[in-house]
Amino acid sequence: MVIGLVLYLIDLIPMDRTIKQIIRIIVIIGVVVWLLQAFGFIGSINGSSTSRAPGQVIAAPRTCTWAPYARIGGPTGRNRR
């Protein structure tokens, strides 16, 4: 929807038709590249890479900051029942 709005707003800008066409093509190519990256068909374009094997899932850390409070009944240390 946002892309459609951008393409519509490009039509409202008073400039030469060929420049508008070039801008439309750039926007569409950008969206296609973004979708291919989002679905994992291509890697990151900015050159950063990860050191994981293809198909390997990166697990979330198992620690959380609120867990100690859950055992003792809250941040005050009193067990409220």
Distance bins in CASP14 RR format, pairs under 12 A and 6 or more apart:
PFRMAT RR
TARGET T0000
AUTHOR 0000-0000-0000
RMODE 2
METHOD distances of the structure
MODEL  1
1 7 0 0 0 0 0 1 0 0 0 0 0
1 8 0 0 0 0 0 1 0 0 0 0 0
1 31 0 0 0 0 0 1 0 0 0 0 0
2 8 0 0 0 0 0 1 0 0 0 0 0
2 9 0 0 0 0 0 1 0 0 0 0 0
2 27 0 0 0 0 0 1 0 0 0 0 0
2 31 0 0 0 0 1 0 0 0 0 0 0
2 34 0 0 0 0 0 1 0 0 0 0 0
3 9 0 0 0 0 0 1 0 0 0 0 0
3 10 0 0 0 0 0 1 0 0 0 0 0
3 24 0 0 0 0 0 1 0 0 0 0 0
3 27 1 0 0 1 0 0 0 0 0 0 0
3 28 0 0 0 0 1 0 0 0 0 0 0
3 29 0 0 0 0 0 1 0 0 0 0 0
3 30 0 0 0 0 1 0 0 0 0 0 0
3 31 1 0 1 0 0 0 0 0 0 0 0
3 32 0 0 0 0 0 1 0 0 0 0 0
3 34 0 0 0 0 1 0 0 0 0 0 0
3 35 0 0 0 0 0 1 0 0 0 0 0
4 10 0 0 0 0 1 0 0 0 0 0 0
4 11 0 0 0 0 0 1 0 0 0 0 0
4 24 0 0 0 0 0 1 0 0 0 0 0
4 27 0 0 0 0 1 0 0 0 0 0 0
4 28 0 0 0 0 0 1 0 0 0 0 0
4 31 0 0 0 0 1 0 0 0 0 0 0
5 11 0 0 0 0 0 1 0 0 0 0 0
5 12 0 0 0 0 0 1 0 0 0 0 0
5 27 0 0 0 0 0 1 0 0 0 0 0
6 12 0 0 0 0 0 1 0 0 0 0 0
6 13 0 0 0 0 0 1 0 0 0 0 0
6 23 0 0 0 0 1 0 0 0 0 0 0
6 24 0 0 0 0 1 0 0 0 0 0 0
6 26 0 0 0 0 0 1 0 0 0 0 0
6 27 1 0 1 0 0 0 0 0 0 0 0
6 28 0 0 0 0 0 1 0 0 0 0 0
6 30 0 0 0 0 0 1 0 0 0 0 0
6 31 0 0 0 0 1 0 0 0 0 0 0
7 13 0 0 0 0 0 1 0 0 0 0 0
7 20 0 0 0 0 1 0 0 0 0 0 0
7 21 0 0 0 0 0 1 0 0 0 0 0
7 23 0 0 0 0 1 0 0 0 0 0 0
7 24 1 0 0 1 0 0 0 0 0 0 0
7 25 0 0 0 0 0 1 0 0 0 0 0
7 26 0 0 0 0 0 1 0 0 0 0 0
7 27 1 0 0 1 0 0 0 0 0 0 0
7 28 0 0 0 0 1 0 0 0 0 0 0
7 31 0 0 0 0 1 0 0 0 0 0 0
8 20 0 0 0 0 0 1 0 0 0 0 0
8 24 0 0 0 0 0 1 0 0 0 0 0
8 27 0 0 0 0 0 1 0 0 0 0 0
9 20 0 0 0 0 0 1 0 0 0 0 0
9 23 0 0 0 0 0 1 0 0 0 0 0
9 24 0 0 0 0 0 1 0 0 0 0 0
9 27 0 0 0 0 0 1 0 0 0 0 0
10 17 0 0 0 0 0 1 0 0 0 0 0
10 19 0 0 0 0 1 0 0 0 0 0 0
10 20 1 0 1 0 0 0 0 0 0 0 0
10 21 0 0 0 0 1 0 0 0 0 0 0
10 22 0 0 0 0 0 1 0 0 0 0 0
10 23 1 0 1 0 0 0 0 0 0 0 0
10 24 1 0 0 1 0 0 0 0 0 0 0
10 25 0 0 0 0 0 1 0 0 0 0 0
10 26 0 0 0 0 1 0 0 0 0 0 0
10 27 1 0 0 1 0 0 0 0 0 0 0
10 28 0 0 0 0 0 1 0 0 0 0 0
11 17 0 0 0 0 0 1 0 0 0 0 0
11 19 0 0 0 0 0 1 0 0 0 0 0
11 20 1 0 0 1 0 0 0 0 0 0 0
11 21 0 0 0 0 0 1 0 0 0 0 0
11 23 0 0 0 0 1 0 0 0 0 0 0
11 24 0 0 0 0 1 0 0 0 0 0 0
11 27 0 0 0 0 0 1 0 0 0 0 0
12 20 0 0 0 0 1 0 0 0 0 0 0
13 19 0 0 0 0 1 0 0 0 0 0 0
13 20 1 0 0 1 0 0 0 0 0 0 0
13 23 0 0 0 0 1 0 0 0 0 0 0
13 24 0 0 0 0 0 1 0 0 0 0 0
14 20 0 0 0 0 1 0 0 0 0 0 0
15 21 0 0 0 0 0 1 0 0 0 0 0
15 22 0 0 0 0 0 1 0 0 0 0 0
15 23 0 0 0 0 1 0 0 0 0 0 0
15 24 0 0 0 0 0 1 0 0 0 0 0
16 22 0 0 0 0 1 0 0 0 0 0 0
16 23 0 0 0 0 0 1 0 0 0 0 0
17 23 0 0 0 0 0 1 0 0 0 0 0
17 24 0 0 0 0 0 1 0 0 0 0 0
18 24 0 0 0 0 0 1 0 0 0 0 0
18 25 0 0 0 0 0 1 0 0 0 0 0
19 25 0 0 0 0 0 1 0 0 0 0 0
19 26 0 0 0 0 0 1 0 0 0 0 0
20 26 0 0 0 0 0 1 0 0 0 0 0
20 27 0 0 0 0 0 1 0 0 0 0 0
21 27 0 0 0 0 0 1 0 0 0 0 0
21 28 0 0 0 0 0 1 0 0 0 0 0
22 28 0 0 0 0 0 1 0 0 0 0 0
22 29 0 0 0 0 0 1 0 0 0 0 0
23 29 0 0 0 0 0 1 0 0 0 0 0
23 30 0 0 0 0 0 1 0 0 0 0 0
24 30 0 0 0 0 0 1 0 0 0 0 0
24 31 0 0 0 0 0 1 0 0 0 0 0
25 31 0 0 0 0 0 1 0 0 0 0 0
25 32 0 0 0 0 0 1 0 0 0 0 0
26 32 0 0 0 0 0 1 0 0 0 0 0
26 33 0 0 0 0 0 1 0 0 0 0 0
27 33 0 0 0 0 0 1 0 0 0 0 0
27 34 0 0 0 0 0 1 0 0 0 0 0
28 34 0 0 0 0 0 1 0 0 0 0 0
28 35 0 0 0 0 0 1 0 0 0 0 0
29 35 0 0 0 0 0 1 0 0 0 0 0
29 36 0 0 0 0 0 1 0 0 0 0 0
29 45 0 0 0 0 0 1 0 0 0 0 0
30 36 0 0 0 0 1 0 0 0 0 0 0
30 37 0 0 0 0 1 0 0 0 0 0 0
30 38 0 0 0 0 0 1 0 0 0 0 0
30 42 0 0 0 0 0 1 0 0 0 0 0
30 45 0 0 0 0 0 1 0 0 0 0 0
31 37 0 0 0 0 0 1 0 0 0 0 0
31 38 0 0 0 0 0 1 0 0 0 0 0
32 38 0 0 0 0 0 1 0 0 0 0 0
32 39 0 0 0 0 0 1 0 0 0 0 0
32 41 0 0 0 0 0 1 0 0 0 0 0
32 42 0 0 0 0 0 1 0 0 0 0 0
33 39 0 0 0 0 0 1 0 0 0 0 0
33 40 0 0 0 0 0 1 0 0 0 0 0
33 41 0 0 0 0 1 0 0 0 0 0 0
33 42 1 0 0 1 0 0 0 0 0 0 0
33 43 0 0 0 0 1 0 0 0 0 0 0
33 44 0 0 0 0 0 1 0 0 0 0 0
33 45 1 0 0 1 0 0 0 0 0 0 0
33 46 0 0 0 0 0 1 0 0 0 0 0
34 40 0 0 0 0 0 1 0 0 0 0 0
34 41 0 0 0 0 0 1 0 0 0 0 0
34 42 0 0 0 0 0 1 0 0 0 0 0
34 43 0 0 0 0 0 1 0 0 0 0 0
34 44 0 0 0 0 0 1 0 0 0 0 0
34 45 0 0 0 0 1 0 0 0 0 0 0
35 41 0 0 0 0 1 0 0 0 0 0 0
35 42 0 0 0 0 1 0 0 0 0 0 0
36 42 1 0 1 0 0 0 0 0 0 0 0
36 43 0 0 0 0 1 0 0 0 0 0 0
36 44 0 0 0 0 0 1 0 0 0 0 0
36 45 0 0 0 0 1 0 0 0 0 0 0
37 43 1 0 0 1 0 0 0 0 0 0 0
37 44 1 0 0 1 0 0 0 0 0 0 0
37 45 1 0 0 1 0 0 0 0 0 0 0
37 46 0 0 0 0 0 1 0 0 0 0 0
37 47 0 0 0 0 0 1 0 0 0 0 0
38 44 0 0 0 0 0 1 0 0 0 0 0
40 54 0 0 0 0 0 1 0 0 0 0 0
40 55 0 0 0 0 0 1 0 0 0 0 0
43 49 0 0 0 0 1 0 0 0 0 0 0
43 50 0 0 0 0 1 0 0 0 0 0 0
43 54 0 0 0 0 0 1 0 0 0 0 0
44 50 0 0 0 0 1 0 0 0 0 0 0
50 56 0 0 0 0 1 0 0 0 0 0 0
50 57 0 0 0 0 0 1 0 0 0 0 0
50 58 1 0 0 1 0 0 0 0 0 0 0
51 58 0 0 0 0 0 1 0 0 0 0 0
52 58 1 0 0 1 0 0 0 0 0 0 0
52 59 0 0 0 0 0 1 0 0 0 0 0
61 67 0 0 0 0 0 1 0 0 0 0 0
64 70 0 0 0 0 1 0 0 0 0 0 0
65 75 0 0 0 0 0 1 0 0 0 0 0
66 72 0 0 0 0 0 1 0 0 0 0 0
66 73 0 0 0 0 0 1 0 0 0 0 0
66 74 0 0 0 0 1 0 0 0 0 0 0
66 75 0 0 0 0 1 0 0 0 0 0 0
67 73 0 0 0 0 0 1 0 0 0 0 0
67 74 0 0 0 0 0 1 0 0 0 0 0
68 74 0 0 0 0 1 0 0 0 0 0 0
68 75 0 0 0 0 1 0 0 0 0 0 0
68 77 0 0 0 0 1 0 0 0 0 0 0
69 75 1 0 1 0 0 0 0 0 0 0 0
69 76 0 0 0 0 1 0 0 0 0 0 0
69 77 0 0 0 0 1 0 0 0 0 0 0
69 78 0 0 0 0 0 1 0 0 0 0 0
69 79 0 0 0 0 0 1 0 0 0 0 0
69 80 0 0 0 0 0 1 0 0 0 0 0
70 77 0 0 0 0 0 1 0 0 0 0 0
70 79 0 0 0 0 0 1 0 0 0 0 0
71 77 0 0 0 0 1 0 0 0 0 0 0
71 79 0 0 0 0 1 0 0 0 0 0 0
72 78 0 0 0 0 1 0 0 0 0 0 0
72 79 1 0 0 1 0 0 0 0 0 0 0
72 80 0 0 0 0 0 1 0 0 0 0 0
73 79 1 0 1 0 0 0 0 0 0 0 0
73 80 1 0 0 1 0 0 0 0 0 0 0
73 81 0 0 0 0 1 0 0 0 0 0 0
74 80 1 0 0 1 0 0 0 0 0 0 0
74 81 0 0 0 0 0 1 0 0 0 0 0
END
